[in-house]
Amino acid sequence: MKLSVQFLSDSKGNTKAVQLPLTDWNKLVDKLKKYEEVLKIKSDLTAAFNEVELMRKGKIKKQTLAGFLDEL
């Protein structure tokens, strides 16, 4: 994705802001949302695998399918 970016600087030449077209901004926001969704799925799967491991070790109680469905 190629962006048309402009930098805004103060009188000393220090970059203070970035400016880009609204269409590029919207594409970036959409891409960020997709990455956030993927990260959430990965996090949920990691937690689920950790929970299964604790169940196998007998550190937490196993749940029945009926109990699981009742939570939904």
Secondary structure, 3 states (H helix, E strand, C coil): CCCCCEEEECCCCCEEEEECCHHHHHHHHHHHHHHHHHHHHHHHHHHHHHHHHHHHCCCCCCCCHHHHHHHC
